Every structure is written in structure tokens, then in C-alpha cells.
Amino acid sequence: MSKFFVDPDIRKAETLPTDFYTDTAVFEQLKSAVFEKTWQWIGDDQTLVPLSESVSPVTLMDPMLSEPLLVVRDKEGNVQCLSNVCTHRGNILAHHPCKAKQLVCGYHGRRFGLDGAFKSMPEFEQAKDFPRPCDDLHRYDLRQWTKHLFVSIAPAFDFEGVLAVINERVGFLPLDQFKYDAVQSRDYIVNSHWALYCDNYLEGFHIPFVHDELNAAIDYDTYTTILYDHASLQIGYAKGASDAFDLPEGHVDYGSEVSAYYYWVFPNMMFNFYPWGLSINIVRPLSPTQSKVSFVTYVFDASKREKGAGAALDKVEREDEFVVEAVQKGIRSRHYTTGRFSPTREKGVHHFHRLLAEFMAE
């Protein structure tokens, strides 16, 4: 297993070497070392399973993991995540969202309850030691935050700590009233390694050089990065009060003109809160040189869409793509192997590289 080291002292540390981004063996290693052990946003329960006794198939991190999942809401309204693979011969159980009182495999008729428990199987009367616990459907770790659902195959950390960090600053918002906007939600194909895209997201250092409109909306001098165990927060302070959150008394940032809270969750999730709502960005690796970035939009106050840091997000995305795609080309140079971190502006990137190195070493 490939191992990397990033010095904990950012003043001395070097970035991950180019091998991390270019070696196909390292890319494959990330599946088990990082993505199987972390959490992924899979959607919101109102979109996936809006009704009781309903199911919705989801493919987790396709094509990096391509794990078939099934989000289920039972008669009592409880939501859980099961394997979407029949325990008899591995057939996919559900291909489309639907109402269901039970799960029936279309291959040989094996039946399961909506809790994943084995119920019956034709022509198995003479089978010995049957059914066994492994004949039940596997149940995945699922966490729900307001209506948003997160799943992990083999979590290495508790997601509740991450949610507590996010709620500290945005818990005052009526998050359950944020409405999914399919028109404004879209995917971007970026010709770069997924971690290069995250590197770019995790620092505001490039804002004055790359994003003219965003730089005009936020105060670069007061741009702040806060680190947590498996997450980080970047705070963009507004240059005008009209473009800021209306923070309640008692809020940790009360009295400040905050235009955006940018939360990153290891390894590839971003939750960007603006006065108009929430933009979720999920970075999915397609290959060592290509990624798919999904922008999922939830709107609370549409009248504020074109104000402040949350305006012109498509333009900002295109500008970011231009930069990271240029870096993707540049890191293949024979004269570049690694770089250094700005101690004042790249704390988030250093934190990300430290986590990657730690997970790759375990």
C-alpha cells in the first residue's frame, strides 16, 4: 500500500507529491483506504422516498465504488439504507423508485421485509441451516441531517461530530424549508483529478486572481478558515450588509457580515450556505484525470440568488475548472514533484493532505 507523509507543521510541510495524483495504483487504493471509510451524501429523503412504504435505488459513488444501495421508508415513516442485492444469487432487487410493502427478487422470488429481514424463499424447504443471518439484507450506516441522508460502507469516524460542527453556525436556518431546485442543479465534467478540485476549493488564496466577481463581493483580508477533525469551514465576509446573513443574537458570528459559509467534509463533499439557500457540491472521481462535480441546489429565498458570494455560481465554477484543469496538465511536468503551503492561506489544503496521508497509511 502506498504511503505518503505531510508534515503537521504547515510552515515546513510539502504538498502531496505528483504520484498521488497521477499513479493509477494510488487511485485504485483510494477506494478502500478513503472512500469506503468515509461518508457520502446520497440525497434527501423527500426526493428519494417521499411516501411511506416506498423504496428508491441509489448507486453509491459510481463508478469509484458502484455499491448498489436501497433507501427504504417503512410504514411508520422510518428511513434506512439496505443493500440492493439479493442474498440468493446477487440479483439487483429494485431498479426504479416505487411503492412497496416488501421486497421481492425478480429472479427467483426471494422475499424481504422493508427492514431487510429475510421472509421467504420458494423451493428451499429441504435446505439445511436455512435461513441464516447472512440471508438478511445488509444494513448500512445511515445518518440523517434535517432531510439529507449520508451513508458509509465502513465508517472510520462518527458523522455526528461533523453535523454538530455544521449546526453550530447554520442551525438557526429553517433548513427543512429549503426546496430542491432541479433546474439549477447540474453536473460538470472536470478534466482533473478529484483531489485537485478539492485542493482548489479549500483555499481562498486564489480568489483575487481567478474570481473577479466573487472577490468584489467578499472581503479577502478577513477571509477565514477553521479546521475540524474531518471537516473545515471557510467564512466569506460580505462587503455589504445587504448581501449577508441575518444572524440571530447569541450566534457565534453575531455582529459580523457573513456572506457565505463554505463547509468541506472529508474527502469530497462541500456544503455552501448563502443567504438564498444551500449549494451542495459532490466531487466524484471518474478516473485519475477526470471528475464529475454535482451541484445540488436547495433554495430558501430566491430573491437573494444574484447577490453577494452566492451569485454567478456557474461562472465561478467555470473559472475553477480552468485552473484545476491547467494544474492537471502541469503536475505531469518532469520538473515538478511537490510544492509548499502558504501558512496563512492554505491551512485547509494542508489539513486535507494530512487526512489523505493518514488514511492511506492505515
TORKOL-4160 file (C-alpha; in steps of 0.2 Angstrom, whole numbers, padded with zeros to 4 digits, m for minus):
362
<pt num="1" X="0000" Y="0000" Z="0000"/>
<pt num="2" X="0007" Y="0017" Z="m0005"/>
<pt num="3" X="0011" Y="0028" Z="0010"/>
<pt num="4" X="0013" Y="0047" Z="0010"/>
<pt num="5" X="0019" Y="0060" Z="0023"/>
<pt num="6" X="0014" Y="0078" Z="0026"/>
<pt num="7" X="0022" Y="0087" Z="0040"/>
<pt num="8" X="0010" Y="0093" Z="0053"/>
<pt num="9" X="0019" Y="0109" Z="0054"/>
<pt num="10" X="0012" Y="0119" Z="0039"/>
<pt num="11" X="0027" Y="0130" Z="0039"/>
<pt num="12" X="0039" Y="0116" Z="0034"/>
<pt num="13" X="0026" Y="0104" Z="0025"/>
<pt num="14" X="0026" Y="0100" Z="0007"/>
<pt num="15" X="0011" Y="0095" Z="m0003"/>
<pt num="16" X="0007" Y="0078" Z="m0008"/>
<pt num="17" X="0019" Y="0073" Z="m0022"/>
<pt num="18" X="0013" Y="0071" Z="m0040"/>
<pt num="19" X="0012" Y="0052" Z="m0039"/>
<pt num="20" X="m0003" Y="0054" Z="m0028"/>
<pt num="21" X="m0012" Y="0062" Z="m0042"/>
<pt num="22" X="m0005" Y="0053" Z="m0057"/>
<pt num="23" X="m0002" Y="0035" Z="m0051"/>
<pt num="24" X="m0016" Y="0023" Z="m0056"/>
<pt num="25" X="m0012" Y="0011" Z="m0042"/>
<pt num="26" X="m0014" Y="0025" Z="m0030"/>
<pt num="27" X="m0031" Y="0030" Z="m0037"/>
<pt num="28" X="m0037" Y="0012" Z="m0035"/>
<pt num="29" X="m0030" Y="0011" Z="m0017"/>
<pt num="30" X="m0041" Y="0026" Z="m0013"/>
<pt num="31" X="m0057" Y="0016" Z="m0015"/>
<pt num="32" X="m0053" Y="0005" Z="0001"/>
<pt num="33" X="m0042" Y="0017" Z="0010"/>
<pt num="34" X="m0053" Y="0033" Z="0009"/>
<pt num="35" X="m0070" Y="0031" Z="0001"/>
<pt num="36" X="m0076" Y="0015" Z="0009"/>
<pt num="37" X="m0071" Y="0023" Z="0026"/>
<pt num="38" X="m0079" Y="0040" Z="0024"/>
<pt num="39" X="m0097" Y="0046" Z="0022"/>
<pt num="40" X="m0106" Y="0051" Z="0007"/>
<pt num="41" X="m0122" Y="0062" Z="0004"/>
<pt num="42" X="m0134" Y="0051" Z="m0006"/>
<pt num="43" X="m0149" Y="0064" Z="m0007"/>
<pt num="44" X="m0164" Y="0070" Z="0003"/>
<pt num="45" X="m0177" Y="0059" Z="0010"/>
<pt num="46" X="m0191" Y="0070" Z="0002"/>
<pt num="47" X="m0185" Y="0067" Z="m0015"/>
<pt num="48" X="m0179" Y="0049" Z="m0013"/>
<pt num="49" X="m0193" Y="0041" Z="m0003"/>
<pt num="50" X="m0207" Y="0055" Z="0000"/>
<pt num="51" X="m0220" Y="0042" Z="0004"/>
<pt num="52" X="m0222" Y="0028" Z="0017"/>
<pt num="53" X="m0218" Y="0010" Z="0011"/>
<pt num="54" X="m0208" Y="0016" Z="m0003"/>
<pt num="55" X="m0190" Y="0012" Z="m0009"/>
<pt num="56" X="m0178" Y="0021" Z="m0020"/>
<pt num="57" X="m0162" Y="0013" Z="m0028"/>
<pt num="58" X="m0145" Y="0023" Z="m0026"/>
<pt num="59" X="m0128" Y="0018" Z="m0033"/>
<pt num="60" X="m0115" Y="0024" Z="m0021"/>
<pt num="61" X="m0101" Y="0034" Z="m0028"/>
<pt num="62" X="m0102" Y="0027" Z="m0046"/>
<pt num="63" X="m0090" Y="0022" Z="m0054"/>
<pt num="64" X="m0077" Y="0024" Z="m0039"/>
<pt num="65" X="m0087" Y="0012" Z="m0028"/>
<pt num="66" X="m0103" Y="0007" Z="m0038"/>
<pt num="67" X="m0111" Y="0000" Z="m0022"/>
<pt num="68" X="m0130" Y="m0004" Z="m0025"/>
<pt num="69" X="m0140" Y="0003" Z="m0011"/>
<pt num="70" X="m0158" Y="0004" Z="m0007"/>
<pt num="71" X="m0166" Y="0019" Z="0003"/>
<pt num="72" X="m0182" Y="0012" Z="0011"/>
<pt num="73" X="m0196" Y="0021" Z="0021"/>
<pt num="74" X="m0206" Y="0009" Z="0031"/>
<pt num="75" X="m0225" Y="0010" Z="0036"/>
<pt num="76" X="m0220" Y="0020" Z="0051"/>
<pt num="77" X="m0210" Y="0033" Z="0041"/>
<pt num="78" X="m0193" Y="0027" Z="0047"/>
<pt num="79" X="m0179" Y="0028" Z="0034"/>
<pt num="80" X="m0165" Y="0016" Z="0032"/>
<pt num="81" X="m0152" Y="0011" Z="0019"/>
<pt num="82" X="m0151" Y="m0008" Z="0014"/>
<pt num="83" X="m0141" Y="m0017" Z="0001"/>
<pt num="84" X="m0150" Y="m0018" Z="m0015"/>
<pt num="85" X="m0143" Y="m0035" Z="m0019"/>
<pt num="86" X="m0152" Y="m0051" Z="m0016"/>
<pt num="87" X="m0144" Y="m0063" Z="m0004"/>
<pt num="88" X="m0148" Y="m0078" Z="m0015"/>
<pt num="89" X="m0139" Y="m0075" Z="m0031"/>
<pt num="90" X="m0134" Y="m0057" Z="m0031"/>
<pt num="91" X="m0148" Y="m0050" Z="m0042"/>
<pt num="92" X="m0152" Y="m0032" Z="m0040"/>
<pt num="93" X="m0169" Y="m0030" Z="m0031"/>
<pt num="94" X="m0176" Y="m0014" Z="m0036"/>
<pt num="95" X="m0172" Y="m0004" Z="m0052"/>
<pt num="96" X="m0183" Y="0011" Z="m0050"/>
<pt num="97" X="m0191" Y="0021" Z="m0036"/>
<pt num="98" X="m0208" Y="0013" Z="m0031"/>
<pt num="99" X="m0221" Y="0009" Z="m0018"/>
<pt num="100" X="m0218" Y="m0007" Z="m0009"/>
<pt num="101" X="m0224" Y="m0017" Z="0006"/>
<pt num="102" X="m0210" Y="m0029" Z="0004"/>
<pt num="103" X="m0195" Y="m0033" Z="m0007"/>
<pt num="104" X="m0197" Y="m0047" Z="m0019"/>
<pt num="105" X="m0182" Y="m0053" Z="m0030"/>
<pt num="106" X="m0187" Y="m0054" Z="m0048"/>
<pt num="107" X="m0175" Y="m0068" Z="m0052"/>
<pt num="108" X="m0181" Y="m0082" Z="m0040"/>
<pt num="109" X="m0194" Y="m0074" Z="m0029"/>
<pt num="110" X="m0184" Y="m0072" Z="m0013"/>
<pt num="111" X="m0194" Y="m0060" Z="m0001"/>
<pt num="112" X="m0188" Y="m0047" Z="0012"/>
<pt num="113" X="m0197" Y="m0036" Z="0024"/>
<pt num="114" X="m0194" Y="m0017" Z="0022"/>
<pt num="115" X="m0182" Y="m0019" Z="0037"/>
<pt num="116" X="m0171" Y="m0031" Z="0026"/>
<pt num="117" X="m0176" Y="m0046" Z="0036"/>
<pt num="118" X="m0177" Y="m0062" Z="0025"/>
<pt num="119" X="m0196" Y="m0068" Z="0024"/>
<pt num="120" X="m0197" Y="m0082" Z="0012"/>
<pt num="121" X="m0190" Y="m0092" Z="m0002"/>
<pt num="122" X="m0198" Y="m0104" Z="m0014"/>
<pt num="123" X="m0190" Y="m0122" Z="m0016"/>
<pt num="124" X="m0179" Y="m0121" Z="m0001"/>
<pt num="125" X="m0189" Y="m0132" Z="0011"/>
<pt num="126" X="m0175" Y="m0145" Z="0011"/>
<pt num="127" X="m0161" Y="m0133" Z="0013"/>
<pt num="128" X="m0152" Y="m0136" Z="0030"/>
<pt num="129" X="m0147" Y="m0122" Z="0041"/>
<pt num="130" X="m0158" Y="m0110" Z="0032"/>
<pt num="131" X="m0161" Y="m0096" Z="0034"/>
<pt num="132" X="m0145" Y="m0089" Z="0042"/>
<pt num="133" X="m0142" Y="m0071" Z="0047"/>
<pt num="134" X="m0132" Y="m0068" Z="0031"/>
<pt num="135" X="m0148" Y="m0071" Z="0021"/>
<pt num="136" X="m0155" Y="m0054" Z="0028"/>
<pt num="137" X="m0150" Y="m0039" Z="0018"/>
<pt num="138" X="m0135" Y="m0029" Z="0024"/>
<pt num="139" X="m0140" Y="m0013" Z="0033"/>
<pt num="140" X="m0128" Y="0002" Z="0030"/>
<pt num="141" X="m0124" Y="0015" Z="0042"/>
<pt num="142" X="m0136" Y="0030" Z="0039"/>
<pt num="143" X="m0136" Y="0047" Z="0046"/>
<pt num="144" X="m0150" Y="0060" Z="0043"/>
<pt num="145" X="m0147" Y="0078" Z="0045"/>
<pt num="146" X="m0164" Y="0088" Z="0043"/>
<pt num="147" X="m0169" Y="0079" Z="0026"/>
<pt num="148" X="m0152" Y="0075" Z="0020"/>
<pt num="149" X="m0145" Y="0057" Z="0020"/>
<pt num="150" X="m0127" Y="0051" Z="0022"/>
<pt num="151" X="m0121" Y="0033" Z="0021"/>
<pt num="152" X="m0105" Y="0025" Z="0024"/>
<pt num="153" X="m0099" Y="0007" Z="0020"/>
<pt num="154" X="m0087" Y="0005" Z="0034"/>
<pt num="155" X="m0086" Y="0022" Z="0043"/>
<pt num="156" X="m0069" Y="0027" Z="0051"/>
<pt num="157" X="m0077" Y="0042" Z="0061"/>
<pt num="158" X="m0094" Y="0046" Z="0068"/>
<pt num="159" X="m0103" Y="0058" Z="0057"/>
<pt num="160" X="m0112" Y="0066" Z="0072"/>
<pt num="161" X="m0097" Y="0076" Z="0076"/>
<pt num="162" X="m0097" Y="0083" Z="0058"/>
<pt num="163" X="m0116" Y="0088" Z="0059"/>
<pt num="164" X="m0113" Y="0096" Z="0076"/>
<pt num="165" X="m0100" Y="0107" Z="0068"/>
<pt num="166" X="m0111" Y="0112" Z="0054"/>
<pt num="167" X="m0126" Y="0115" Z="0065"/>
<pt num="168" X="m0116" Y="0127" Z="0076"/>
<pt num="169" X="m0117" Y="0141" Z="0063"/>
<pt num="170" X="m0131" Y="0136" Z="0051"/>
<pt num="171" X="m0143" Y="0128" Z="0064"/>
<pt num="172" X="m0153" Y="0144" Z="0065"/>
<pt num="173" X="m0159" Y="0142" Z="0047"/>
<pt num="174" X="m0175" Y="0134" Z="0043"/>
<pt num="175" X="m0166" Y="0120" Z="0034"/>
<pt num="176" X="m0181" Y="0109" Z="0032"/>
<pt num="177" X="m0190" Y="0123" Z="0022"/>
<pt num="178" X="m0176" Y="0123" Z="0009"/>
<pt num="179" X="m0183" Y="0117" Z="m0008"/>
<pt num="180" X="m0174" Y="0106" Z="m0020"/>
<pt num="181" X="m0172" Y="0116" Z="m0037"/>
<pt num="182" X="m0169" Y="0103" Z="m0051"/>
<pt num="183" X="m0167" Y="0117" Z="m0064"/>
<pt num="184" X="m0152" Y="0125" Z="m0055"/>
<pt num="185" X="m0145" Y="0108" Z="m0051"/>
<pt num="186" X="m0132" Y="0102" Z="m0063"/>
<pt num="187" X="m0116" Y="0091" Z="m0066"/>
<pt num="188" X="m0100" Y="0097" Z="m0073"/>
<pt num="189" X="m0086" Y="0086" Z="m0080"/>
<pt num="190" X="m0069" Y="0092" Z="m0075"/>
<pt num="191" X="m0054" Y="0085" Z="m0083"/>
<pt num="192" X="m0043" Y="0084" Z="m0067"/>
<pt num="193" X="m0040" Y="0073" Z="m0053"/>
<pt num="194" X="m0054" Y="0074" Z="m0040"/>
<pt num="195" X="m0042" Y="0079" Z="m0026"/>
<pt num="196" X="m0035" Y="0094" Z="m0036"/>
<pt num="197" X="m0053" Y="0100" Z="m0037"/>
<pt num="198" X="m0054" Y="0099" Z="m0018"/>
<pt num="199" X="m0037" Y="0107" Z="m0016"/>
<pt num="200" X="m0044" Y="0122" Z="m0026"/>
<pt num="201" X="m0060" Y="0123" Z="m0015"/>
<pt num="202" X="m0051" Y="0123" Z="0001"/>
<pt num="203" X="m0042" Y="0139" Z="0000"/>
<pt num="204" X="m0047" Y="0157" Z="m0004"/>
<pt num="205" X="m0029" Y="0161" Z="m0009"/>
<pt num="206" X="m0034" Y="0161" Z="m0027"/>
<pt num="207" X="m0050" Y="0172" Z="m0026"/>
<pt num="208" X="m0042" Y="0188" Z="m0031"/>
<pt num="209" X="m0033" Y="0181" Z="m0045"/>
<pt num="210" X="m0047" Y="0169" Z="m0053"/>
<pt num="211" X="m0064" Y="0176" Z="m0047"/>
<pt num="212" X="m0066" Y="0194" Z="m0050"/>
<pt num="213" X="m0085" Y="0195" Z="m0046"/>
<pt num="214" X="m0083" Y="0184" Z="m0031"/>
<pt num="215" X="m0068" Y="0195" Z="m0025"/>
<pt num="216" X="m0079" Y="0210" Z="m0027"/>
<pt num="217" X="m0092" Y="0203" Z="m0016"/>
<pt num="218" X="m0082" Y="0197" Z="m0001"/>
<pt num="219" X="m0068" Y="0204" Z="0010"/>
<pt num="220" X="m0052" Y="0194" Z="0005"/>
<pt num="221" X="m0042" Y="0202" Z="0020"/>
<pt num="222" X="m0054" Y="0194" Z="0033"/>
<pt num="223" X="m0057" Y="0178" Z="0024"/>
<pt num="224" X="m0056" Y="0164" Z="0037"/>
<pt num="225" X="m0053" Y="0146" Z="0038"/>
<pt num="226" X="m0057" Y="0135" Z="0053"/>
<pt num="227" X="m0051" Y="0117" Z="0054"/>
<pt num="228" X="m0061" Y="0102" Z="0062"/>
<pt num="229" X="m0057" Y="0084" Z="0064"/>
<pt num="230" X="m0064" Y="0078" Z="0047"/>
<pt num="231" X="m0070" Y="0095" Z="0040"/>
<pt num="232" X="m0066" Y="0113" Z="0038"/>
<pt num="233" X="m0075" Y="0129" Z="0036"/>
<pt num="234" X="m0071" Y="0144" Z="0026"/>
<pt num="235" X="m0081" Y="0160" Z="0030"/>
<pt num="236" X="m0083" Y="0174" Z="0017"/>
<pt num="237" X="m0087" Y="0191" Z="0025"/>
<pt num="238" X="m0098" Y="0202" Z="0014"/>
<pt num="239" X="m0093" Y="0219" Z="0008"/>
<pt num="240" X="m0111" Y="0225" Z="0010"/>
<pt num="241" X="m0124" Y="0221" Z="0024"/>
<pt num="242" X="m0137" Y="0218" Z="0011"/>
<pt num="243" X="m0128" Y="0203" Z="0005"/>
<pt num="244" X="m0126" Y="0195" Z="0022"/>
<pt num="245" X="m0135" Y="0183" Z="0033"/>
<pt num="246" X="m0147" Y="0190" Z="0046"/>
<pt num="247" X="m0138" Y="0181" Z="0061"/>
<pt num="248" X="m0148" Y="0180" Z="0077"/>
<pt num="249" X="m0142" Y="0186" Z="0094"/>
<pt num="250" X="m0132" Y="0173" Z="0103"/>
<pt num="251" X="m0125" Y="0167" Z="0086"/>
<pt num="252" X="m0106" Y="0164" Z="0087"/>
<pt num="253" X="m0104" Y="0176" Z="0072"/>
<pt num="254" X="m0117" Y="0189" Z="0078"/>
<pt num="255" X="m0112" Y="0206" Z="0073"/>
<pt num="256" X="m0102" Y="0200" Z="0058"/>
<pt num="257" X="m0107" Y="0202" Z="0040"/>
<pt num="258" X="m0106" Y="0184" Z="0034"/>
<pt num="259" X="m0110" Y="0182" Z="0015"/>
<pt num="260" X="m0106" Y="0163" Z="0014"/>
<pt num="261" X="m0101" Y="0148" Z="0025"/>
<pt num="262" X="m0091" Y="0135" Z="0015"/>
<pt num="263" X="m0091" Y="0118" Z="0024"/>
<pt num="264" X="m0080" Y="0105" Z="0017"/>
<pt num="265" X="m0082" Y="0087" Z="0023"/>
<pt num="266" X="m0068" Y="0074" Z="0021"/>
<pt num="267" X="m0065" Y="0068" Z="0007"/>
<pt num="268" X="m0076" Y="0076" Z="m0006"/>
<pt num="269" X="m0091" Y="0085" Z="0000"/>
<pt num="270" X="m0095" Y="0103" Z="0000"/>
<pt num="271" X="m0110" Y="0112" Z="0008"/>
<pt num="272" X="m0111" Y="0130" Z="0004"/>
<pt num="273" X="m0123" Y="0141" Z="0013"/>
<pt num="274" X="m0128" Y="0158" Z="0006"/>
<pt num="275" X="m0142" Y="0170" Z="0012"/>
<pt num="276" X="m0153" Y="0162" Z="m0003"/>
<pt num="277" X="m0150" Y="0144" Z="0002"/>
<pt num="278" X="m0138" Y="0129" Z="0000"/>
<pt num="279" X="m0127" Y="0123" Z="m0014"/>
<pt num="280" X="m0121" Y="0105" Z="m0011"/>
<pt num="281" X="m0106" Y="0100" Z="m0021"/>
<pt num="282" X="m0101" Y="0082" Z="m0023"/>
<pt num="283" X="m0084" Y="0078" Z="m0032"/>
<pt num="284" X="m0085" Y="0060" Z="m0039"/>
<pt num="285" X="m0069" Y="0053" Z="m0046"/>
<pt num="286" X="m0071" Y="0046" Z="m0064"/>
<pt num="287" X="m0053" Y="0042" Z="m0067"/>
<pt num="288" X="m0036" Y="0049" Z="m0062"/>
<pt num="289" X="m0038" Y="0063" Z="m0074"/>
<pt num="290" X="m0057" Y="0066" Z="m0074"/>
<pt num="291" X="m0070" Y="0070" Z="m0061"/>
<pt num="292" X="m0089" Y="0074" Z="m0060"/>
<pt num="293" X="m0094" Y="0088" Z="m0049"/>
<pt num="294" X="m0113" Y="0088" Z="m0045"/>
<pt num="295" X="m0120" Y="0105" Z="m0039"/>
<pt num="296" X="m0137" Y="0101" Z="m0030"/>
<pt num="297" X="m0147" Y="0117" Z="m0026"/>
<pt num="298" X="m0159" Y="0120" Z="m0012"/>
<pt num="299" X="m0167" Y="0137" Z="m0012"/>
<pt num="300" X="m0174" Y="0146" Z="0003"/>
<pt num="301" X="m0175" Y="0164" Z="m0003"/>
<pt num="302" X="m0174" Y="0166" Z="m0022"/>
<pt num="303" X="m0174" Y="0185" Z="m0021"/>
<pt num="304" X="m0156" Y="0184" Z="m0015"/>
<pt num="305" X="m0150" Y="0172" Z="m0028"/>
<pt num="306" X="m0140" Y="0186" Z="m0038"/>
<pt num="307" X="m0132" Y="0195" Z="m0023"/>
<pt num="308" X="m0116" Y="0193" Z="m0014"/>
<pt num="309" X="m0105" Y="0177" Z="m0014"/>
<pt num="310" X="m0119" Y="0166" Z="m0019"/>
<pt num="311" X="m0121" Y="0174" Z="m0036"/>
<pt num="312" X="m0115" Y="0168" Z="m0053"/>
<pt num="313" X="m0110" Y="0151" Z="m0046"/>
<pt num="314" X="m0109" Y="0144" Z="m0064"/>
<pt num="315" X="m0096" Y="0157" Z="m0069"/>
<pt num="316" X="m0086" Y="0154" Z="m0053"/>
<pt num="317" X="m0087" Y="0135" Z="m0057"/>
<pt num="318" X="m0080" Y="0138" Z="m0075"/>
<pt num="319" X="m0066" Y="0149" Z="m0068"/>
<pt num="320" X="m0061" Y="0135" Z="m0056"/>
<pt num="321" X="m0062" Y="0122" Z="m0069"/>
<pt num="322" X="m0050" Y="0132" Z="m0080"/>
<pt num="323" X="m0037" Y="0132" Z="m0066"/>
<pt num="324" X="m0038" Y="0114" Z="m0060"/>
<pt num="325" X="m0038" Y="0108" Z="m0077"/>
<pt num="326" X="m0022" Y="0118" Z="m0080"/>
<pt num="327" X="m0014" Y="0111" Z="m0064"/>
<pt num="328" X="m0019" Y="0093" Z="m0070"/>
<pt num="329" X="m0008" Y="0096" Z="m0085"/>
<pt num="330" X="0006" Y="0105" Z="m0075"/>
<pt num="331" X="0009" Y="0091" Z="m0062"/>
<pt num="332" X="0014" Y="0079" Z="m0076"/>
<pt num="333" X="0029" Y="0090" Z="m0079"/>
<pt num="334" X="0046" Y="0082" Z="m0076"/>
<pt num="335" X="0051" Y="0097" Z="m0067"/>
<pt num="336" X="0038" Y="0097" Z="m0054"/>
<pt num="337" X="0036" Y="0085" Z="m0039"/>
<pt num="338" X="0028" Y="0094" Z="m0025"/>
<pt num="339" X="0025" Y="0112" Z="m0018"/>
<pt num="340" X="0024" Y="0121" Z="m0002"/>
<pt num="341" X="0009" Y="0128" Z="0008"/>
<pt num="342" X="0005" Y="0146" Z="0012"/>
<pt num="343" X="0004" Y="0146" Z="0031"/>
<pt num="344" X="m0009" Y="0160" Z="0031"/>
<pt num="345" X="m0019" Y="0155" Z="0016"/>
<pt num="346" X="m0018" Y="0136" Z="0013"/>
<pt num="347" X="m0022" Y="0129" Z="0030"/>
<pt num="348" X="m0037" Y="0119" Z="0023"/>
<pt num="349" X="m0027" Y="0111" Z="0009"/>
<pt num="350" X="m0014" Y="0106" Z="0022"/>
<pt num="351" X="m0027" Y="0098" Z="0033"/>
<pt num="352" X="m0034" Y="0089" Z="0018"/>
<pt num="353" X="m0017" Y="0082" Z="0013"/>
<pt num="354" X="m0014" Y="0077" Z="0031"/>
<pt num="355" X="m0030" Y="0067" Z="0031"/>
<pt num="356" X="m0027" Y="0059" Z="0015"/>
<pt num="357" X="m0009" Y="0054" Z="0020"/>
<pt num="358" X="m0016" Y="0047" Z="0037"/>
<pt num="359" X="m0030" Y="0037" Z="0029"/>
<pt num="360" X="m0018" Y="0030" Z="0016"/>
<pt num="361" X="m0006" Y="0024" Z="0029"/>
<pt num="362" X="m0019" Y="0015" Z="0040"/>
